[in-house]
Amino acid sequence: MKFNIGQTVVTNGVNMLMHTDYQFRNFVTKSFERHINGDWGDLDEEDKSANEDALKNGDRLFSKYNYNGDVSIYIITEWDRSYTTILFPEEY
């Protein structure tokens, strides 16, 4: 783990789909593991670089992961590392 994650929070939308779709639940788990290990997922190089800077400067960390081409999730760790939230883009 490259950084503290604080309390992990999952939005209702993500939680509901995790309970009904086993493959999606596995996807979320793997995406979370990628996030905490500094694999920022499906971001462009500029955003990935911003995350690398944020590791040094204490800014917010943001990752995006695509599931089956039509569903994405965001994983956001707050600047103070108090919370990490897993959410759909429309819940942002």
Secondary structure, 3 states (H helix, E strand, C coil): CCCCCCEEEECHHHHHHHHHCHHHHHHHHHHHHHHHCCCCECCCHHHHHHHHHHHHHCCCEEEEEEECCCEEEEEEECCCCCEEEEECHHHC
